[in-house]
Amino acid sequence: MITAIVLISAAADRIPETAQQIADIEGVSQVYSCAGDVDLIAIVRVTSHEDLAALIPAKISKVDGVVNTDTHIAFRSYSSADTDSAFEIGIESA
């Protein structure tokens, strides 16, 4: 599974509608509105790079209100749950 983080600049008056349209696209698992340099962040999960190459320019970029996208492909995932479970290896339950 390929995970990509898509930073999206959107027209200010269309952010809620744009976010919902993006969230409805197959392959988009989450969309966050946020403060900062970008308006929306979409988490995309697909099975191949070809799917990703088709999804961003052909679907997300075509949503009304999307001004610009910047895509980052994730190599590895880290979470506190993963770290906690790693430190529990070899510890027997009481």
C-alpha positions in Angstrom: 0.0 0.0 0.0 1.3 3.4 -1.0 0.5 6.4 1.3 0.8 9.9 0.1 0.2 13.2 1.9 -1.2 15.8 -0.5 -0.9 19.4 0.6 -3.7 21.4 -1.1 -4.2 25.1 -1.6 -7.8 25.9 -2.2 -10.0 28.9 -2.9 -10.9 30.4 0.5 -14.6 30.6 -0.3 -14.7 26.9 -1.4 -12.7 25.1 1.3 -15.6 23.1 2.9 -17.1 22.0 -0.4 -13.6 21.3 -1.9 -12.6 19.2 1.1 -15.8 17.1 0.9 -15.5 16.5 -2.8 -11.9 15.4 -2.3 -12.9 13.1 0.7 -15.4 11.4 -1.6 -12.8 10.4 -4.1 -11.9 6.7 -4.0 -8.4 6.3 -2.6 -8.6 9.4 -0.3 -8.8 8.2 3.3 -8.9 11.5 5.1 -9.0 15.2 4.4 -8.1 17.8 7.1 -8.6 21.5 6.9 -5.8 23.3 8.7 -4.0 26.5 9.4 -0.7 27.4 7.9 0.8 27.4 4.4 -1.9 25.1 3.0 -5.6 24.9 3.3 -6.2 21.2 3.2 -4.2 18.0 3.7 -5.4 14.8 2.1 -4.1 11.3 3.1 -4.2 9.1 0.0 -3.8 5.3 0.1 -3.5 3.4 -3.2 -2.0 0.1 -4.3 0.3 1.3 -7.0 2.3 4.4 -8.1 0.2 4.3 -11.3 -2.9 4.7 -9.2 -1.3 7.7 -7.4 -0.2 9.2 -10.7 -3.8 9.0 -12.0 -5.5 10.1 -8.8 -3.7 13.4 -8.1 -3.7 15.1 -11.5 -6.9 13.6 -12.9 -9.2 13.7 -9.9 -7.9 15.8 -6.9 -6.5 18.6 -9.0 -9.7 18.8 -11.1 -11.9 19.4 -8.0 -13.5 22.9 -8.1 -11.7 25.1 -5.7 -8.3 23.3 -5.8 -5.6 25.9 -6.7 -2.5 23.9 -6.2 -1.3 20.5 -4.9 2.1 19.3 -3.5 2.4 15.6 -3.0 4.7 13.8 -0.6 5.1 10.0 -0.7 5.5 8.3 2.7 8.3 5.7 2.9 7.6 4.4 6.4 5.1 5.0 9.2 5.9 5.6 12.8 3.5 5.8 15.7 3.6 5.8 19.5 1.6 2.5 19.4 4.4 0.9 17.4 7.1 2.3 19.7 5.2 1.1 22.8 4.8 -2.4 21.5 8.4 -2.7 20.5 9.5 -2.0 24.1 7.1 -4.7 25.4 8.8 -7.4 23.4 10.1 -10.1 25.8 8.1 -8.8 28.8 5.8 -11.4 30.2 2.3 -10.5 31.4 1.8 -10.8 35.1 
